[in-house]
Amino acid sequence: MTVLTILNAPGTEIPDQLTDLGRKEDVELRIVEAHELGSALPGTDVLLLWDFFSKALRSEFGHADSLKWIHAAAAGVDSLLFDELSASEVVVTNARGIFDRPIAEFVLNYILIHAKNSLRSLQDQRESVWNRRSTKNLAGSQALIVGTGSIGREIARVLSALDVNVTGAGSHARTGDADFGIVIDSSQLSSHLSGVDWVINIAPLTDRTKNLFDAEVFAAMESSAYFVNVGRGEGVVTSDLVNALETGQISGAGLDVFDEEPLPADHPLWQADNVIVTPHMSGDTDGWRTRLAGQFVDLFEKYAAGETFPHTVDKAAGYVR
């Protein structure tokens, strides 16, 4: 008998694909919310974090006497990993692959809106102003993608298809990468921003990437450069970003993640005319929860059959290598 516990968020529907697992003769299904997790963990073999941003497991981990596998229904696992879990033999997997194309399309959307000055066009339309003007070419422009995992690679492929010249930034420098060609060491980011038009953050949140984008990095960017953050809000020193936008150090930003979410109503980013603010939704296309559920069911079948997972989070690194 395998005991599967699903940690759910209040008011969130669980797809039938997941509840159907409880109908298997050899599966006991427990569906709980954060305040019930401690009592559900004893005997649990598999934990699905459907409430993928919950940090409840940290305080209740001592009750996990049989836990073998945790699956986070999200790409990032920074809110999940803590010292006791990282030191344990519990296997951690994430939703690798589910959000790759949706987020890549979202990044392209940010870039096109800025390149084609669409915000100004919408304003002119509302004011009935005929303002014919030139816009930027994407072909031949330069993009630096910080984060070379599966989402970063899909962004690289989408932009490369439009003849944007793409390089990457990751944990170590290398050449001959299939998707980026050249990958720089992200710790040397400030030295590689000359001539870059689009600086895109999709890096996981680790000790190495926290506050990576600070005043030094923004000062090194071209004044015409555009910053996109679809990674983690804590990867950016927000006050430094606001200053860079207000003083013209950079030309604009497309921001889907923030160090405080929801973004406070009085935050200056809401009113900045060179910023697009979206509420952490870049991966959420129609049917995304169904796809997440289907991925877990596939992985659960592999687990039940004793097969190896197609990907596993390196708990020390904080991401899938």
N, C-alpha and C positions, 0 to 999 in steps of 0.2 A: 504494500500500500504506500503510495506517494502522497504526502500531505502538501498541497499547494495553497499558499496564502496570497491573496491579492490585497494590497494596500490601496484603497480607493480614496479619492477626495470627495468631500460632501457634495451631493448634488450631481456627481458625474456619472453618466450612464456607462455601464460595462457591456460591451458587445456580446452577442450570443455566442460568438466563437469562443470566448473565454468561459462563460458560464456552462457551455456544453462540455467542457473538460470535466466538470463535476459529475457528469452522468456516467463517466467511465467507472467500471467496477473496481479498478485498482487505484482510483484517485479520490482523496477526500479534499473537498474545496472549502476554504474559509475566506470569506470576504469581509474585510474590516476597514475601519477608518483609523486615523492616527491614534486616537485615545484608547483604541482596543488592541493595538498591535502587541503590546507586552503580553497579554493573556493568550494571544493567538500563536505567538512564536514557538512555545514549547512543542516539540514534535514536528515542526514545519521543516520540510525538506527543501522546498522551492518557494522563493518569495518574488512575486511580481510587483514592482513598484509602478502601479498604474497612476498613482499620485506621484509623478516623477520628480517633483521638486521638494517632496517632503524630507525633512531631516529627522523624522521620528525614530528611525532605526538606531540612530546614534545612542540615545538614552536607553533603548530597550534591547540592545544587542546581547546583553548578558543572558537574556532568556532564550536565545537561539541555540538550543542544545543539539539540534540535528541538521542545521542549515548547511546545504551543500552548494546551492546556486541562487544568485540574485540576478534578476533581469530588470534593468531600468528602461522604461518605455520612453526614452529620450536619447539624444545624441551625447549630451554632456553628462558627466557623472560626478562633477565637482561637489555637488550638494550631497552626494551619497557617501563618498569615500571619507573615512576617518581612520585613525591609527589602528584601532582594534580590528577593524575589518580588513585593512590593508595587510596586517600581520597574520591574518587567519588563512586557512586553506579554502575558504569559500570562493567559488568562481563567480565572477561578475561579467555580465554581458550587457550591451546597450543596443539601441535601435539603429545601428550602423546601416546606412544605405537607404533608409526610409525617407530621409529629408534632403538627400543630395540634390536632386533636380529642382524641387520646389525652392530651396534656398538659393540655388544658382540663378533661377529665374528671377527671384526677388532682388538679388544683387544687380542683375542686368536692368531690372526696372528702375532701381535707384539711379544707376548710371545714365540710362537713357533720359530720364526726367531731367537730370542735371545737364547732360550734354546738349539736349534739344531745348533747354530753357522752358520746359513745359509749365512750370509754376507761373512764370511770367505770362505765358500764353493764356492760361486759365484766368489770371487776373485781368488781362486785357479783354478777354471774352466777356467777363462779368461787367466790365465798364464800357463795352461796345467800342473798343479802341482797335483800329487797324494799324498794327505795329509790325511791319515786315522787317525782318532782320536775319542775320546769319547765325548759324549754330555750329557746334563742334562736331568734328568727325570722330567716330570711334576707331575706324581703321587706322592703324599706325600709332595709336596712343599706347601708353605704357601702364600696365597694372602690376602691382606687387601684392600678392595674396599671402597674408600671414596666417599660417596653418596649412599643413600639407597632408591632412587626412583626406578621407573620401569626399567630404563636402568641398574642401578647398580644391580638390582635383576636378570635381564636376564644374565648379566655377571657372577654373582654368580652361576646361574644354569648351564651355559655352562662350567665353570671351574670345578664345582663340578662333572659334568658328566665325567670328566677326572681324578677324584680323587685328585684334588687340594683341600686343606683344606682352606676354605674361612671364613673370618670374615668381618664385616662391620664397618664403622665409620660414624656417623650421628650427628644430632643435640642434641641427648641425649642418654645416655647409657641404654642398656636393654639386657635381656637374653631371650632365647626361641623364637627368631625370626625365621620365617618359612624358610627363604632363607639364612640367615647369622648365625643363632645360636646366636652368641654373637655380639652385636653392641657396640662399644666404643663411647665415646664422642669425636668428632673430635677436640675439643679444647685441648684434652690431647694426641694428636697424637704422639708426640715425645716419650711418655712413653710406647708405644705399638708397636714399630717397631723392637724390637729384634727378630731375627729368621724369619722375613718376607722376602720372596723371591721376591714377586711381589707387588708393591705399585701402585694402580690404582686410578686415580682421575676422577670421573664423577660427582662431586658435582656441583650444580648450583652456579652461582656467586651471593653472598650476602655479606653484611658487615662482616658476620662471616667467610666466606670462602675466601675473597680476601686476597691474599698474604699468604695463609695458608701454602704453601710449601716454607719454607724459609731456611736459613742456619742452624737453629737449627734442623729442621726436617731432612734435608739431612744428617747432622752430626750424627743423631740418627739411620739412616738406616744402614743395613749391607753393607760392601764393595762389597759383591756379589749381592746386591739387584738391581732390575731393576725397573725403574719408567715409568709409562704410564700415559699420560694426554690426555684424550678425553673429558674433562669437559670444562673448560674455561682457556684461557691463563693467565688471570689476577689472577687466583688462585695460581700462581707460581711467586716467585721472580726470574726472569729469570737469572739475574747475579749470584745469589746463585746456581742455577741449573748448569749453565756453569762451575762455580768453582768446584762444586761437581763432575762433569763429568771429568774435566781436571785433578783434583788431585786424582782421584780414590776413592773418598768417596763412590761413587756408581758405579756399573759396566756398566750401560748404560741406555738408555731411548728410548721410542717410543712416539713421540710427534705429535699430530694432530692439536693442537690449541696453539696459541701464544698470548702474550700481544700486539704484533704489527703484523697485517696481511694485505697484504702478508709479510712474513718474509723477511727482507731486504737481498739483495743478498750478502752483505759483513758480514752477521751475522756469528759468530763462530760455531753455531749449524750446519750449512750446511756442514762444513768440518770435523766435529767430526766423527771419525770412529766407535764410540760406540753408535751412535744415528741414529734412523730412523726418518726422517722428512716427513710428509705428509701434504697436503694443505687443512686442515679442511674438510675432505671428508669421515670420518669414517661412517657416516650414509647414504651416497649417493650410494645406490645400484640401479641397473636397475629398472626404473619405479617408483622411489621415489616421483617424482612430481605428478604422477598420483595417487599414494596412498594418498598423502597429500590432493589433490583435492577431492578425494572420501570421506576422513574423514570429510572435511568441509561440503560437500553436506549432509552427514548424520546428522551432527550437525545442519545445517541450517534447515533441515526438522523437527528436534526436536524443534528448536526455533519457527518455524512457527506454530507448533502444541501446543505450550505452555508447552512442556515437559521439565523436568529437564535434564541438561547436565550430562553425565556420569562422568565428572571430571571438576573441576574449579580451576584456580590458586588462591592460597591464596596470595593476593597482599601484605600483610604485611610481609609474610615470603619470598615471591619471587619464590614460586614453588608450585606444586600440592602436598598437603599433602597426 
